[in-house]
Amino acid sequence: MDEALLFLGVDGGGTQCRARLCDRTGSILGEGVAGPANIRLGLDDSFGAVLDATDRCLADAKLTIDSRPIVACLALAGASEPIELEAVQKYRHPFRQMIVTTDAHAACVGAHRGEDGGVIVVGTGTVAWAVLAGRHYRVGGWGFPVSDEGSGAWLGCEVARRVLWAHDGRTPWTPLLRAAFAQLECDPHAIVRWMSSARPGDFARLAPLVVQHARQDDPVACELMRLAAGHVDALAERLGALGVPRLALAGGLASSLTPWLSRETKRRLVPAAADALAGALRLARAQAQSAMVAN
């Protein structure tokens, strides 16, 4: 393998895009963070975020894109959809080699160090992914609002819905609902205007309020955390039925949601060995080795 070769892992989701650069020994040279990179919601903007995170990562390593050859693995939300995946694979890029996969696949590879297992990613969206004997299984994650139940976007949408219920007098106000209403300009018409153009990441910005108020026993927050956990439990149950031997949680809401999960789901959980960036880097290295063998 070319000793000058560098490996770039990118984890792009609905809220942010993270990049990590390593050398052939695995030493981390730099990291960078940029905006959302869900390619289903806009390829140009998403790839722009990828390149922005890459530039920040290279700057952190005191390198430029032309300094040394890079093999990149882009693990992006939305890359499970065939049309979007084909489009991003054809996108002009500055890397020596580029492979594209889903953020869930990379999270699974990172969580189990490339061995068989499953992962449930609970962030802006939710999706379950497993790898068994070389075969990939995907459950959920079809995109908000028709899927991604239990996610940050789903929690935010449910909060906004209940704020309007409280405004209409259909349910009592609680501290969570008042805090969310304040964040939404204390105006139901502003909520209507906002939701017409809001993306999943915009809804997900309300999720931390739910987590915070659930810790204070707010009844609506607790109800929403229980409902969200129930959706994650259902994903875990399906992976169990597929024969997944080990299950890890990943994503920004994973730790907050864990206490609300069922006893059966908790019994199946193992700590993730590493994150999605580590998984993407493992896949990038495997790509480089495969190309070397082919040549």
C-alpha positions as a Markdown table, in Angstrom:
| # | Residue | x | y | z |
|---|---|---|---|---|
| 1 | Met | 0.0 | 0.0 | 0.0 |
| 2 | Asp | 1.2 | 3.5 | -0.9 |
| 3 | Glu | 2.8 | 4.9 | 2.3 |
| 4 | Ala | 1.7 | 8.4 | 1.4 |
| 5 | Leu | -1.9 | 7.3 | 1.3 |
| 6 | Leu | -4.4 | 8.9 | 3.7 |
| 7 | Phe | -7.8 | 7.7 | 4.7 |
| 8 | Leu | -10.9 | 9.9 | 5.1 |
| 9 | Gly | -14.0 | 8.9 | 6.9 |
| 10 | Val | -17.1 | 11.1 | 6.6 |
| 11 | Asp | -20.3 | 10.6 | 8.7 |
| 12 | Gly | -23.1 | 12.8 | 7.2 |
| 13 | Gly | -26.5 | 13.0 | 8.9 |
| 14 | Gly | -29.5 | 15.3 | 9.0 |
| 15 | Thr | -27.9 | 17.7 | 11.5 |
| 16 | Gln | -24.2 | 17.7 | 10.8 |
| 17 | Cys | -21.4 | 16.2 | 8.8 |
| 18 | Arg | -18.2 | 15.0 | 10.5 |
| 19 | Ala | -14.9 | 14.1 | 8.9 |
| 20 | Arg | -11.8 | 12.3 | 10.2 |
| 21 | Leu | -8.4 | 11.9 | 8.5 |
| 22 | Cys | -6.0 | 9.1 | 9.3 |
| 23 | Asp | -2.7 | 7.8 | 8.0 |
| 24 | Arg | -2.0 | 4.2 | 7.1 |
| 25 | Thr | -1.0 | 3.4 | 10.8 |
| 26 | Gly | -4.4 | 4.6 | 12.0 |
| 27 | Ser | -3.2 | 7.7 | 13.6 |
| 28 | Ile | -5.7 | 10.5 | 13.6 |
| 29 | Leu | -4.4 | 13.6 | 11.7 |
| 30 | Gly | -7.4 | 15.9 | 11.8 |
| 31 | Glu | -11.1 | 16.2 | 12.2 |
| 32 | Gly | -13.7 | 18.6 | 10.9 |
| 33 | Val | -17.4 | 19.4 | 11.3 |
| 34 | Ala | -19.8 | 21.1 | 8.8 |
| 35 | Gly | -23.6 | 21.3 | 8.1 |
| 36 | Pro | -26.1 | 18.5 | 7.4 |
| 37 | Ala | -25.4 | 16.0 | 4.6 |
| 38 | Asn | -28.6 | 14.0 | 4.0 |
| 39 | Ile | -28.3 | 13.5 | 0.3 |
| 40 | Arg | -32.0 | 12.7 | 0.0 |
| 41 | Leu | -32.7 | 16.3 | 0.9 |
| 42 | Gly | -30.3 | 17.9 | -1.6 |
| 43 | Leu | -27.2 | 16.4 | -3.2 |
| 44 | Asp | -25.4 | 19.7 | -4.0 |
| 45 | Asp | -25.8 | 21.1 | -0.5 |
| 46 | Ser | -24.9 | 17.7 | 1.1 |
| 47 | Phe | -21.8 | 17.3 | -1.0 |
| 48 | Gly | -20.9 | 20.8 | -0.2 |
| 49 | Ala | -21.1 | 20.0 | 3.5 |
| 50 | Val | -18.9 | 16.9 | 2.9 |
| 51 | Leu | -16.2 | 19.1 | 1.1 |
| 52 | Asp | -16.5 | 21.7 | 3.8 |
| 53 | Ala | -16.0 | 19.2 | 6.6 |
| 54 | Thr | -13.1 | 17.7 | 4.6 |
| 55 | Asp | -11.4 | 21.1 | 4.2 |
| 56 | Arg | -11.8 | 21.7 | 7.9 |
| 57 | Cys | -10.3 | 18.3 | 8.6 |
| 58 | Leu | -7.4 | 18.9 | 6.3 |
| 59 | Ala | -6.8 | 22.3 | 7.8 |
| 60 | Asp | -6.7 | 20.7 | 11.3 |
| 61 | Ala | -4.0 | 18.3 | 9.9 |
| 62 | Lys | -2.2 | 21.3 | 8.3 |
| 63 | Leu | -2.6 | 19.7 | 4.9 |
| 64 | Thr | -4.5 | 20.5 | 1.6 |
| 65 | Ile | -6.5 | 18.3 | -0.7 |
| 66 | Asp | -3.5 | 18.0 | -3.0 |
| 67 | Ser | -0.9 | 17.2 | -0.3 |
| 68 | Arg | -1.3 | 13.5 | -0.4 |
| 69 | Pro | -3.6 | 10.9 | -2.1 |
| 70 | Ile | -6.8 | 10.2 | -0.2 |
| 71 | Val | -9.2 | 7.3 | -0.1 |
| 72 | Ala | -12.5 | 8.5 | 1.2 |
| 73 | Cys | -15.6 | 6.7 | 2.5 |
| 74 | Leu | -18.6 | 8.9 | 2.6 |
| 75 | Ala | -21.2 | 7.4 | 5.0 |
| 76 | Leu | -24.3 | 9.6 | 4.3 |
| 77 | Ala | -27.9 | 9.6 | 5.3 |
| 78 | Gly | -30.0 | 9.0 | 2.3 |
| 79 | Ala | -27.4 | 6.8 | 0.6 |
| 80 | Ser | -29.7 | 3.8 | 1.0 |
| 81 | Glu | -32.0 | 5.2 | -1.7 |
| 82 | Pro | -30.9 | 3.9 | -5.2 |
| 83 | Ile | -31.4 | 7.1 | -7.2 |
| 84 | Glu | -29.6 | 9.3 | -4.6 |
| 85 | Leu | -26.8 | 6.7 | -4.2 |
| 86 | Glu | -26.2 | 6.6 | -8.0 |
| 87 | Ala | -26.1 | 10.3 | -8.2 |
| 88 | Val | -23.6 | 10.8 | -5.5 |
| 89 | Gln | -21.3 | 8.1 | -6.8 |
| 90 | Lys | -21.2 | 10.0 | -10.1 |
| 91 | Tyr | -20.5 | 13.3 | -8.3 |
| 92 | Arg | -17.1 | 14.9 | -9.2 |
| 93 | His | -14.8 | 14.6 | -6.3 |
| 94 | Pro | -11.1 | 15.4 | -5.4 |
| 95 | Phe | -10.2 | 12.0 | -3.9 |
| 96 | Arg | -8.1 | 9.2 | -5.4 |
| 97 | Gln | -10.8 | 6.8 | -4.6 |
| 98 | Met | -14.3 | 7.3 | -3.1 |
| 99 | Ile | -16.9 | 4.9 | -1.9 |
| 100 | Val | -20.3 | 5.8 | -0.6 |
| 101 | Thr | -22.4 | 4.0 | 1.9 |
| 102 | Thr | -25.1 | 4.8 | 4.4 |
| 103 | Asp | -24.3 | 6.3 | 7.8 |
| 104 | Ala | -26.1 | 3.4 | 9.4 |
| 105 | His | -23.8 | 0.9 | 7.7 |
| 106 | Ala | -20.7 | 2.7 | 8.8 |
| 107 | Ala | -22.1 | 2.9 | 12.4 |
| 108 | Cys | -22.6 | -0.8 | 12.3 |
| 109 | Val | -19.1 | -1.5 | 11.1 |
| 110 | Gly | -17.7 | 0.8 | 13.7 |
| 111 | Ala | -19.8 | -0.6 | 16.5 |
| 112 | His | -18.7 | -4.2 | 15.9 |
| 113 | Arg | -15.2 | -3.6 | 14.3 |
| 114 | Gly | -16.4 | -5.1 | 11.1 |
| 115 | Glu | -17.8 | -8.3 | 12.6 |
| 116 | Asp | -21.4 | -9.4 | 12.5 |
| 117 | Gly | -23.9 | -7.4 | 14.5 |
| 118 | Gly | -26.6 | -4.8 | 14.4 |
| 119 | Val | -27.0 | -1.1 | 15.3 |
| 120 | Ile | -29.9 | 1.2 | 15.8 |
| 121 | Val | -29.0 | 4.8 | 15.0 |
| 122 | Val | -31.1 | 7.3 | 16.9 |
| 123 | Gly | -30.3 | 10.8 | 15.9 |
| 124 | Thr | -32.1 | 13.3 | 13.6 |
| 125 | Gly | -33.6 | 10.1 | 12.1 |
| 126 | Thr | -33.8 | 6.5 | 13.2 |
| 127 | Val | -32.7 | 3.3 | 11.3 |
| 128 | Ala | -31.7 | -0.2 | 12.2 |
| 129 | Trp | -28.9 | -1.9 | 10.3 |
| 130 | Ala | -27.3 | -5.3 | 10.6 |
| 131 | Val | -24.6 | -7.3 | 8.9 |
| 132 | Leu | -24.8 | -11.1 | 9.1 |
| 133 | Ala | -22.5 | -13.3 | 7.1 |
| 134 | Gly | -21.9 | -10.6 | 4.5 |
| 135 | Arg | -25.6 | -9.8 | 4.1 |
| 136 | His | -27.0 | -6.4 | 5.0 |
| 137 | Tyr | -30.4 | -5.9 | 6.6 |
| 138 | Arg | -32.1 | -2.5 | 7.0 |
| 139 | Val | -35.2 | -1.8 | 9.1 |
| 140 | Gly | -36.8 | 1.6 | 9.1 |
| 141 | Gly | -35.1 | 4.8 | 8.3 |
| 142 | Trp | -37.2 | 5.6 | 5.2 |
| 143 | Gly | -37.2 | 9.3 | 6.0 |
| 144 | Phe | -39.2 | 11.8 | 8.0 |
| 145 | Pro | -42.1 | 12.2 | 8.2 |
| 146 | Val | -43.3 | 8.8 | 6.9 |
| 147 | Ser | -40.7 | 6.9 | 8.9 |
| 148 | Asp | -37.9 | 7.6 | 11.4 |
| 149 | Glu | -40.2 | 7.2 | 14.4 |
| 150 | Gly | -38.5 | 7.8 | 17.8 |
| 151 | Ser | -35.9 | 10.1 | 16.2 |
| 152 | Gly | -35.1 | 13.7 | 17.1 |
| 153 | Ala | -37.1 | 14.9 | 14.1 |
| 154 | Trp | -40.1 | 12.8 | 15.3 |
| 155 | Leu | -39.8 | 14.1 | 18.9 |
| 156 | Gly | -39.7 | 17.7 | 17.6 |
| 157 | Cys | -42.7 | 17.2 | 15.4 |
| 158 | Glu | -44.7 | 15.6 | 18.3 |
| 159 | Val | -43.8 | 18.5 | 20.6 |
| 160 | Ala | -45.0 | 21.0 | 18.0 |
| 161 | Arg | -48.2 | 19.1 | 17.6 |
| 162 | Arg | -48.8 | 19.1 | 21.4 |
| 163 | Val | -48.0 | 22.8 | 21.6 |
| 164 | Leu | -50.8 | 23.4 | 19.1 |
| 165 | Trp | -53.1 | 21.1 | 21.2 |
| 166 | Ala | -52.3 | 23.2 | 24.3 |
| 167 | His | -52.9 | 26.4 | 22.4 |
| 168 | Asp | -56.3 | 25.1 | 21.3 |
| 169 | Gly | -57.2 | 24.1 | 24.9 |
| 170 | Arg | -57.2 | 20.4 | 24.0 |
| 171 | Thr | -54.4 | 19.4 | 26.5 |
| 172 | Pro | -52.9 | 21.2 | 29.5 |
| 173 | Trp | -49.8 | 23.3 | 29.2 |
| 174 | Thr | -46.7 | 21.9 | 30.8 |
| 175 | Pro | -43.2 | 23.4 | 31.3 |
| 176 | Leu | -42.0 | 21.5 | 28.2 |
| 177 | Leu | -44.8 | 22.9 | 26.0 |
| 178 | Arg | -44.4 | 26.4 | 27.2 |
| 179 | Ala | -40.6 | 26.2 | 26.5 |
| 180 | Ala | -41.2 | 24.8 | 23.1 |
| 181 | Phe | -43.9 | 27.5 | 22.4 |
| 182 | Ala | -41.4 | 30.2 | 23.3 |
| 183 | Gln | -38.8 | 28.6 | 21.0 |
| 184 | Leu | -41.5 | 28.7 | 18.2 |
| 185 | Glu | -42.1 | 32.5 | 18.7 |
| 186 | Cys | -45.2 | 32.0 | 20.9 |
| 187 | Asp | -47.3 | 32.2 | 17.8 |
| 188 | Pro | -49.3 | 29.2 | 16.2 |
| 189 | His | -49.2 | 31.0 | 12.9 |
| 190 | Ala | -45.4 | 31.1 | 13.1 |
| 191 | Ile | -45.5 | 27.4 | 13.7 |
| 192 | Val | -47.5 | 26.9 | 10.5 |
| 193 | Arg | -45.2 | 29.0 | 8.5 |
| 194 | Trp | -42.1 | 27.3 | 10.0 |
| 195 | Met | -43.3 | 23.7 | 9.4 |
| 196 | Ser | -44.1 | 24.3 | 5.7 |
| 197 | Ser | -40.4 | 24.6 | 5.0 |
| 198 | Ala | -38.7 | 22.9 | 8.0 |
| 199 | Arg | -36.4 | 20.0 | 7.4 |
| 200 | Pro | -35.8 | 17.1 | 9.7 |
| 201 | Gly | -32.9 | 18.8 | 11.4 |
| 202 | Asp | -35.1 | 21.8 | 12.2 |
| 203 | Phe | -37.6 | 19.6 | 14.0 |
| 204 | Ala | -34.8 | 17.8 | 15.8 |
| 205 | Arg | -33.7 | 21.0 | 17.4 |
| 206 | Leu | -36.7 | 20.7 | 19.7 |
| 207 | Ala | -35.6 | 17.2 | 20.9 |
| 208 | Pro | -33.2 | 18.5 | 23.6 |
| 209 | Leu | -36.1 | 20.2 | 25.3 |
| 210 | Val | -37.9 | 16.9 | 25.5 |
| 211 | Val | -34.8 | 15.2 | 27.0 |
| 212 | Gln | -34.3 | 18.1 | 29.5 |
| 213 | His | -37.9 | 18.2 | 30.7 |
| 214 | Ala | -38.2 | 14.4 | 30.9 |
| 215 | Arg | -35.4 | 14.5 | 33.5 |
| 216 | Gln | -37.7 | 16.9 | 35.4 |
| 217 | Asp | -40.7 | 14.6 | 35.2 |
| 218 | Asp | -42.6 | 16.8 | 32.8 |
| 219 | Pro | -45.6 | 14.5 | 31.9 |
| 220 | Val | -45.6 | 15.3 | 28.2 |
| 221 | Ala | -41.8 | 14.9 | 27.9 |
| 222 | Cys | -42.0 | 11.6 | 29.7 |
| 223 | Glu | -44.8 | 10.4 | 27.5 |
| 224 | Leu | -42.8 | 11.3 | 24.4 |
| 225 | Met | -39.6 | 9.6 | 25.6 |
| 226 | Arg | -41.7 | 6.4 | 26.4 |
| 227 | Leu | -43.2 | 6.5 | 22.9 |
| 228 | Ala | -39.8 | 7.1 | 21.3 |
| 229 | Ala | -38.3 | 4.2 | 23.2 |
| 230 | Gly | -41.2 | 2.0 | 22.1 |
| 231 | His | -40.3 | 2.6 | 18.5 |
| 232 | Val | -36.7 | 1.8 | 19.1 |
| 233 | Asp | -37.8 | -1.4 | 21.0 |
| 234 | Ala | -39.7 | -2.4 | 17.9 |
| 235 | Leu | -36.6 | -2.0 | 15.7 |
| 236 | Ala | -34.6 | -4.0 | 18.2 |
| 237 | Glu | -37.2 | -6.8 | 18.2 |
| 238 | Arg | -37.1 | -7.0 | 14.4 |
| 239 | Leu | -33.3 | -7.3 | 14.4 |
| 240 | Gly | -33.5 | -10.0 | 17.1 |
| 241 | Ala | -36.0 | -11.9 | 14.9 |
| 242 | Leu | -33.4 | -11.8 | 12.1 |
| 243 | Gly | -30.9 | -13.5 | 14.3 |
| 244 | Val | -28.6 | -10.5 | 15.1 |
| 245 | Pro | -26.2 | -11.6 | 17.8 |
| 246 | Arg | -25.2 | -8.2 | 19.2 |
| 247 | Leu | -26.9 | -4.9 | 19.1 |
| 248 | Ala | -25.5 | -1.4 | 19.8 |
| 249 | Leu | -27.1 | 2.0 | 19.9 |
| 250 | Ala | -25.6 | 5.0 | 18.1 |
| 251 | Gly | -26.6 | 8.6 | 17.4 |
| 252 | Gly | -27.1 | 11.8 | 19.4 |
| 253 | Leu | -30.1 | 10.6 | 21.2 |
| 254 | Ala | -28.9 | 7.1 | 22.1 |
| 255 | Ser | -27.7 | 7.7 | 25.6 |
| 256 | Ser | -30.7 | 9.8 | 26.5 |
| 257 | Leu | -33.1 | 7.2 | 25.3 |
| 258 | Thr | -31.5 | 4.1 | 26.8 |
| 259 | Pro | -33.1 | 4.4 | 30.2 |
| 260 | Trp | -36.5 | 4.4 | 28.6 |
| 261 | Leu | -36.0 | 1.2 | 26.6 |
| 262 | Ser | -37.6 | -2.1 | 27.5 |
| 263 | Arg | -35.7 | -4.6 | 29.7 |
| 264 | Glu | -35.5 | -7.0 | 26.7 |
| 265 | Thr | -33.9 | -4.4 | 24.5 |
| 266 | Lys | -31.4 | -3.4 | 27.2 |
| 267 | Arg | -30.5 | -7.1 | 27.6 |
| 268 | Arg | -29.5 | -7.3 | 24.0 |
| 269 | Leu | -27.3 | -4.2 | 24.0 |
| 270 | Val | -23.5 | -4.1 | 23.9 |
| 271 | Pro | -21.4 | -1.0 | 24.0 |
| 272 | Ala | -20.4 | 0.2 | 20.6 |
| 273 | Ala | -16.7 | -0.5 | 20.0 |
| 274 | Ala | -16.3 | 2.7 | 17.9 |
| 275 | Asp | -18.3 | 5.3 | 16.1 |
| 276 | Ala | -19.5 | 5.7 | 12.5 |
| 277 | Leu | -16.3 | 7.6 | 11.5 |
| 278 | Ala | -14.2 | 4.7 | 12.6 |
| 279 | Gly | -16.5 | 2.4 | 10.6 |
| 280 | Ala | -16.1 | 4.7 | 7.5 |
| 281 | Leu | -12.3 | 4.6 | 7.9 |
| 282 | Arg | -12.3 | 0.8 | 8.1 |
| 283 | Leu | -14.3 | 0.7 | 4.9 |
| 284 | Ala | -12.0 | 3.2 | 3.2 |
| 285 | Arg | -9.0 | 1.0 | 4.2 |
| 286 | Ala | -10.7 | -2.1 | 2.9 |
| 287 | Gln | -11.4 | -0.3 | -0.4 |
| 288 | Ala | -7.7 | 0.6 | -0.8 |
| 289 | Gln | -6.6 | -2.9 | 0.0 |
| 290 | Ser | -9.1 | -4.3 | -2.5 |
| 291 | Ala | -7.9 | -1.9 | -5.2 |
| 292 | Met | -4.3 | -2.9 | -4.5 |
| 293 | Val | -5.1 | -6.6 | -4.8 |
| 294 | Ala | -7.0 | -5.9 | -8.1 |
| 295 | Asn | -4.0 | -4.2 | -9.5 |
